[in-house]
Amino acid sequence: MLKVGIPRALSYYQYFPAWKVFFEALGAEAVVSPLTNKAIFAAGNSRAVAETCLPVKLFFGHVISLADKCDYMFIPALRSLGRKAYYCSKFIGLPDMTRALVPECPPILDPEIDLNKGRRGLYQTIYSLGSHFSSDKNKIKKAVEQAEKAHLAYRKEMSDRGITPIQALDETHRSEDKSYLEPDVSRGLSIAVIGHQYVIYDDYVNHRLISRLRDMGVRVFTPEMAEQQALDVAMTKLGGAPHWSFEADIVGAGEYYLEGKVDGIISVAVFGCGPDSMMIDMVRHRARGFRTPFLHLSLDEHTSEGGVLTRLEAFLDMVKRRRRVCA
Amino acid sequence: MRIGIPHCGNAYVIAEALVQKLGNGKNELIIPPPTSHRTLDLGVKYSPVEACLPFKLTLGNLIEACELGADTLIHARGTGVCRLGYYVKEQEQIIRDLGYDAHFFTLDVSQNRVKSIMRLIKELTNDAPWSKIISAFSFAMGKLFALDEMEKVIHKVRAVELEKGRANQVYRQAVKAISEAQTIREVRNTAKEYVKKLGQIPKDPKADPVKVGIVGEVFVVLDPFANMDIEMELGKLGVEVERTMSLSRWVKYRLFLNYLGIDEWEQVHKAALPYLRRSVGGDGWESVGEKVVYARDGYDGVIHLAPFTCMPEIVAQNIMPSTEEDIPVLTILYDEQMAKPGMITRLEAFVDLLKFRRKRRRK
């Protein structure tokens, strides 16, 4: 059976269920890299130029860890999901950067996803991707339909049950560790954590931010816990037509949770993120209008656990005192 | 209407020329003072910390224009992958927060939109007749082409002049004379005269300058304040500079020849194809392609300029070192923290490396 490597990084958190179903329907096996660890970070960091942002460096690390475990590496070049809103350059250049920096990588499957070019172009891209595994067009079509269903179910599950992608993915994988899955019913502070999935759900990058907040008795909301449509509406309200494909997850989620009257917002971004450097400021501006406490954590490879913890504690203390005073 | 614009290299000359021909007393053009450290400080103070240098500099320009009373601001906008598409959204908010009541006009630079530019001019001139607009536009373009032609010549002269700094003096006079010229004929004659003057500058007969190509993000490549006069500094080091990108070239192709299906970057994209298969927004694809082309053309090295955290150029930077066409690349990233002596030290070291490589190759 052909093995397709899927790095546990970047768009993995958004699309993994769909990809897995697609490749399995075509008779291939999806192999995922392990959770980010020190070795993965060191490997990725040694290849990319210093200015590259941490998640992209980690991506190369995940590719390296998979290089001898699969026949193909799946690295789509994500350009746009339509509406003239785009992904960051680094997503589009990902397959080519991998070729340049990880020469030992097996052949790369790099479909270019650009929905601005219409559905026809997308179908052609998917068929040529599927043709690596099957010459039966009907089989590919079915695989796509199943993948789409899996993606929608995944997204809906998160918003219906108010769980994070990690929780949703864990269930589908039946992992041993079930501590994540306990429903969150704490009546403590409600804090919205906004940021890219690959930042807020990669515990190596954010030093276990979400579980740490939960340990502190905080009820955490993340963008995926809201319905996509609600995020889109909130985004349009605050910033108009989107310029980035993930604007709904940052600007939209910020506005959505501000209107939902959370006790505070924590935005998490990695240092050097181009889109975030602009979008976070929109949310910060809005939070000032709502008089909602706002904490921005800028993370990079040098961020220490202690530093994150201190800032979280200080922020939560401030929010608590504020709630007491205002109540 | 008092119209303010941001700076980018010589771009203000176009605006100035348009006003010269179309000014009607009702509308006033406010060209902010040349980008200075004050501009940068203003931009840095009010921008998001991690915004890129072009954002901070243009914001500084616009604030300075507002201080002079501008109520209408013109800014470039791109629909594409780079941050430029978000500039106006963000800058509009910052300027409003500062208490200025200014209205933004955006100029979409990512598509071939000669029509929208013409319409913008018409709107800003209170409906001047088309004939007048077109002749004013071609007059402005004439100035721009003359200036860019001067730059091409001076890149060669600076590297070999006997008395360093002579060419720059002539160049400064030329810029002044061209921006003061009143008719298109005058512009052309002035340009011819100064090209001749530059040619007469005494040259070192023994000079054998190393040749370097400049590639990278368009704003820092074109704006001397942003790139800390890198071309002049290279000239002082006796380096001949070549740069494909220029405002006049952009206008020529984007506004006119692209319509006829002529793509100025076709060869460059083709050269990049084995290493980068698609555009990554901004100028990343072109940077990779141009490196390959300069290597093939026998240049000694490439200097790659980008604002710090520029996404398309980071892609290019990751890919460039591994191309088969081997040629040294020096990437210089600009932000508000950078100091000129640091840049000069790096340039000197790079030029030494190039000279050494050339000597070894010739043996």
Interface residues (C-beta under 8 A of the other chain):
Chain A: A48 V49 E51 T52 C53 A77 R79 K84 Y86 Y87 C88 S89 K90 I92 G93 P95 D96 M97 R99 A100 L101 D110 E112 G239 G240 H243 W244 F271 G272 C273 G274 P275 D276 S277 M278 M279 I280 D281 M282 H285 S298
Chain B: P48 V49 E50 A51 C52 T79 G80 V81 C82 R83 G85 Y86 K89 E90 Q93 D97 Y275 L276 R277 R278 S279 V280 G281 G282 G284 F308 T309 C310 M311 P312 I314 V315 Q317 N318 I319 P321 S322 T331 L333
